[in-house]
Amino acid sequence: MIPQPRMYFTASTSPAATGALDELTRRYGQTPLEEADVIVALGGDGFMLETLHKLKGRNLPVYGMNRGTVGFLMNVFSPEDLPRRLAEAEEEIINPLSMRARTVSGDIREELAINEVSFLRQGAQAARLRIFVDGKLRLEELVCDGAIIATPAGSTAYNYSAHGPILPIGSDVLALTAVAPFRPRRWRGALLPKTAVVRFDVLDPAKRPVMADADGRSVRDVVSVEVLSQPAICHRILFDPGHGLEERLIREQFV
């Protein structure tokens, strides 16, 4: 008999997720977070990201069950035999990006992003961005609706919708993808080493304001943003055997 780990269940506010929370806690109990061996997150991908951000520094694995829509980071929901599924689960380690944004008023805001850091025009006019990589000017001017730096784990999200590449989960690269680029007209983005430090300067921020966003945490009216990977921070995600991120990233390219 497989011993039952100490599980802490958490759920989004959707009826499907709260109903699952009630069912699972009745069946398996609810361990206080401070005493838990594993976190079971019930919801969609957005709730999984929210859970990982809240758990930063706790070094606890998170096993998600899909009670949302897409569920790319989640496992199939079933209340049956959860201790066995947890015992057999495969672990993936994800390192987030850090975003350090400076605003027009001089404020500094720092956030972490598991999926991507994105830049979007705030008004009717296109953004004008200047891009540096490791202190070297790489693109004098990118006129666009925005730009994205995505991790391998986040490469199938907003990055993929903007026609960016899907990155293998074990690759030490980041995807830099333009959103609706106007100039250079045929610029397709870039693949950068995971160690790269990328800086975006906003040209003409008064006339063409830009916001920066790290997994839904937004900073408006930025003038410069620095983005780099944080290998010292590790998020642990559990997947059912044969359904880990590597398999999902490959499968996503053939649908």
C-alpha positions in Angstrom: 0.0 0.0 0.0 1.4 3.4 -1.0 1.6 5.8 2.0 -0.4 9.0 1.8 1.7 12.1 1.6 0.8 15.2 3.5 -1.2 17.1 1.0 -2.2 20.8 1.0 -5.1 21.5 -1.4 -5.6 24.9 -3.0 -8.2 25.9 -5.6 -9.2 28.8 -7.8 -12.5 30.5 -7.3 -14.3 28.7 -10.1 -17.2 26.4 -9.2 -15.5 23.4 -10.8 -12.3 24.1 -8.7 -14.0 24.7 -5.4 -16.2 21.6 -5.9 -13.1 19.6 -6.5 -11.5 21.1 -3.4 -14.4 20.0 -1.3 -14.4 16.5 -2.7 -10.6 16.0 -2.3 -10.4 17.4 1.2 -13.3 15.2 2.4 -11.5 12.1 0.9 -7.9 12.9 1.8 -8.0 15.5 4.5 -6.3 18.9 4.5 -2.7 19.3 5.9 -1.6 22.8 6.9 0.7 24.4 4.3 3.6 24.6 6.8 3.4 20.8 7.3 2.7 19.7 3.7 4.9 17.4 1.6 3.2 18.4 -1.7 0.7 21.1 -2.9 -2.2 20.0 -5.0 -3.5 23.0 -7.1 -7.0 22.8 -8.6 -7.8 25.2 -11.5 -6.3 26.3 -14.8 -2.8 27.4 -15.9 -3.3 30.9 -14.6 -4.0 29.5 -11.1 -0.9 27.2 -11.4 1.3 30.2 -12.1 -0.3 32.1 -9.2 0.3 29.2 -6.9 4.0 28.8 -7.9 4.5 32.5 -7.3 3.0 32.4 -3.9 5.2 29.3 -2.9 8.5 30.9 -3.9 11.1 29.9 -1.4 9.1 27.0 0.1 10.7 24.3 -2.2 7.5 22.3 -2.3 6.5 20.3 -5.4 3.1 21.3 -7.0 0.8 18.8 -8.6 -1.9 20.5 -10.6 -5.3 19.0 -11.7 -7.2 20.8 -14.4 -10.4 22.5 -13.4 -9.9 25.3 -15.9 -9.7 25.5 -19.7 -6.4 24.6 -21.4 -4.5 23.1 -18.5 -1.1 22.9 -20.2 0.6 22.9 -16.8 -2.0 20.6 -15.2 -2.8 16.9 -15.0 -6.2 15.3 -15.7 -8.6 15.7 -12.8 -9.6 12.5 -11.0 -10.2 12.1 -7.3 -9.2 8.4 -7.4 -6.0 7.0 -6.1 -4.2 10.3 -5.7 -1.4 9.0 -3.4 -0.3 6.6 -6.1 -0.4 9.3 -8.8 1.8 11.5 -6.6 4.2 8.7 -5.9 4.6 8.0 -9.6 4.7 11.6 -10.8 7.7 13.0 -12.7 9.2 16.3 -11.6 10.1 19.2 -13.8 12.2 22.1 -12.6 11.5 25.6 -13.9 13.6 28.7 -13.5 11.7 32.0 -13.7 12.7 35.3 -15.3 13.2 38.4 -13.3 11.9 41.8 -14.6 13.3 45.1 -13.3 11.2 48.0 -14.7 11.9 51.7 -14.4 8.9 54.0 -15.0 8.6 57.5 -16.3 8.3 58.8 -12.7 11.5 57.0 -11.8 10.0 54.2 -9.7 11.6 50.8 -9.9 9.5 47.7 -9.9 10.8 44.1 -9.7 8.7 41.0 -10.5 9.3 37.3 -11.5 7.8 35.6 -14.5 7.5 31.8 -15.0 6.1 32.0 -18.5 7.1 35.3 -20.0 7.9 39.0 -19.7 5.9 41.0 -22.3 5.8 44.6 -23.4 2.7 46.1 -24.9 1.7 49.5 -26.3 -0.7 51.3 -24.0 -2.2 53.7 -26.5 -3.3 53.8 -30.1 0.3 54.2 -31.6 2.8 51.5 -32.0 5.6 51.1 -29.4 9.2 52.0 -30.3 11.7 49.8 -28.5 15.5 49.6 -28.5 17.0 46.3 -27.5 20.3 45.5 -25.8 21.7 42.0 -25.1 24.4 41.7 -22.5 25.0 45.4 -22.8 25.5 45.4 -26.6 23.0 47.2 -28.8 21.3 44.6 -31.0 18.3 46.4 -32.5 18.3 50.2 -32.8 14.5 50.4 -33.2 11.7 47.9 -33.2 8.3 49.4 -34.1 5.7 47.0 -32.9 2.6 46.4 -30.8 4.9 44.7 -28.3 7.6 42.1 -27.6 7.9 39.0 -25.5 10.7 37.1 -23.8 9.6 33.6 -23.0 11.0 30.7 -21.1 10.8 27.2 -22.5 7.9 26.4 -20.1 6.1 29.6 -21.4 6.9 29.3 -25.0 3.6 27.6 -25.9 1.6 30.5 -24.3 1.5 34.1 -25.5 4.9 33.6 -27.3 3.4 30.9 -29.5 0.3 32.9 -30.2 2.6 35.7 -31.5 4.2 33.1 -33.8 7.3 32.6 -31.6 9.1 29.2 -31.4 8.3 26.4 -29.1 11.4 25.7 -27.0 12.3 22.2 -25.7 12.0 22.2 -21.9 15.6 21.3 -21.3 17.0 23.9 -23.6 19.2 26.7 -22.2 17.6 29.4 -24.4 15.0 32.1 -24.3 12.7 33.2 -27.1 12.5 36.9 -28.0 9.5 37.4 -30.1 7.9 40.6 -31.6 4.2 41.2 -31.5 2.9 42.6 -34.8 6.3 44.1 -35.9 6.1 47.0 -38.4 9.8 47.8 -38.5 12.0 45.9 -39.2 9.2 44.5 -41.3 10.6 41.0 -41.6 12.2 40.7 -38.2 11.3 37.2 -36.8 12.7 37.6 -33.3 15.7 35.8 -31.8 16.8 32.8 -29.7 19.0 34.0 -26.8 21.2 32.0 -24.4 19.5 31.5 -21.0 22.3 33.5 -19.4 21.6 36.6 -21.5 20.7 39.9 -19.9 18.2 41.7 -22.1 17.3 45.4 -21.8 14.5 47.2 -23.5 14.5 51.0 -23.7 11.3 52.7 -24.7 11.7 55.4 -27.3 9.3 58.4 -27.0 7.5 57.1 -23.9 5.4 60.3 -23.6 3.8 59.9 -27.1 4.0 56.1 -27.3 3.6 54.7 -23.7 4.4 51.1 -23.0 3.5 48.7 -20.2 5.6 45.7 -19.0 4.0 42.6 -17.7 5.4 39.6 -15.8 2.9 36.7 -15.7 0.0 39.2 -15.3 1.8 41.6 -12.9 1.8 44.8 -14.9 3.8 48.0 -14.7 2.6 50.9 -16.8 4.5 53.8 -18.3 7.9 52.1 -18.4 11.0 53.7 -19.9 13.4 50.7 -19.5 13.2 47.1 -18.5 15.9 44.6 -17.8 15.1 40.8 -18.0 17.3 37.9 -17.1 16.8 34.2 -16.0 17.1 33.4 -12.3 18.6 29.8 -12.0 18.9 30.1 -8.2 15.0 30.1 -8.0 13.5 26.7 -8.8 9.8 25.8 -9.2 9.0 22.1 -8.9 6.0 20.9 -10.9 4.8 17.3 -10.9 3.3 15.5 -13.9 1.8 12.1 -14.5 4.2 9.7 -16.2 4.5 10.2 -19.9 2.7 13.6 -19.7 5.5 15.9 -18.6 6.4 19.2 -20.1 8.8 17.8 -22.6 6.1 15.5 -24.1 3.6 18.3 -24.1 5.9 20.7 -25.8 6.6 18.2 -28.6 3.0 17.2 -28.9 1.9 20.8 -29.2 3.9 21.2 -32.4 1.9 18.5 -34.2 -1.6 19.6 -33.6 
